[in-house]
């Protein structure tokens, strides 16, 4: 059974993330969406909130499960028996960053391959940091995030 892992902070989850998950779910038997927890990073949403949002947003994908992970993603892959990491890319800047990261991951675990999926053109400008800033100042983010995420962001920034 082909298992792929789609890691990220998902802070917040966006339509771009869901686009990658939906497309990857057609390519693999199973997708583990892994919500990263980095103690050195400041998140808008707690790990529990991010996991909850991702579970709600992926509930209609029968082959997608959501997990929390507090260590190296290649260690998660080893534990889960996955040999594919999925990374969404929007532009050359994303690709450059993700390519370098894929080299690090390959050095840590040679059995893990990274698959880059370009996001749908509609989501090229969807960036978590921009979404949070727009939400903070009352901007319209409805084209960038699902309604549940929009509501959660509004509550955070009230």
CORSUL-V498862 format. One record per helix or strand of 3 or more residues. SS is the DSSP state (h for helix, s for strand). FROM is the first residue (numbers start at 0). TO is the last residue. Records with the same first field share a line. If there is no record, write none. Layout:
SS=FROM-TO / FROM-TO
//
This chain:
s=2-7 / 29-35 / 63-68 / 83-88 / 112-117
h=14-26 / 46-56 / 72-79 / 91-107 / 120-122 / 127-135 / 146-155
//
